[in-house]
């Protein structure tokens, strides 16, 4: 029988099982001991055992299967979004497509585009007035047939209206950078702000985000010098996407004199 003086018993049990998962004693898809076995092992009540397992489930470490018990959740293969590589060369297509192909995956996406007006939040990001017309496009991206990313983008119609690229997916050129190049607007830099948060119900359902697994929310804005050209809200599940940054470091300016 365990000694549970100090922290609540269910947290200490969760700590013990978590350690077994992280050190590989319990591996992906292994079944956790039954409630009866855990009660006997730790000398606690059923409610204490259930609370401990719920902690692990909320952390995304275990999943419950009706009638079968609780299992160590299998980790999905993580896809790497190499931000430095995405923008180190001028894109010729969408960054998602380039990233997926670089990882040996087949990219696909579905989208819906409509004209609307800018909310205050979007207007502030685009440097326009609330209520100004924008083109809004909602995307769901897939890699090898699995949902990988959600994105909602906004472009001021003051820039694209009446041009061949007014519809983001309606012409022969896709991707913000090549589309803007086509109308003489040249993207100079991209700003991405990344935060972690809980998945919203629609995101969890659409991206198949397990309980307890956070999402990465990326607020991305393309600029032509100081002028915002497009802004987007991007969401990916953190259990299958790694943001890997490889950024150049300027060379030294005080090189030593050769001997």
Secondary structure, DSSP 8 states (H G I E B T S, - for coil): -----SS-HHHHHHHHHHHHHHTTSS-TT-B---HHHHHHHHT--HHHHHHHHHHHHHTTSEEEETTTEEEE------EEEEHHHHHHS--SS-HHHHHHHHTT--EEEEEEEEEEE--HHHHHHHTS-TT-EEEEEEEEEEETTEEEEEEEEEEEHHHHTTSTTSSTTSSS--SHHHHHHHTT----EEEEEEEEE---HHHHHHHT--TT--EEEEEEEEEETTEEEEEEEEEEETTSEEEE--------SS-----
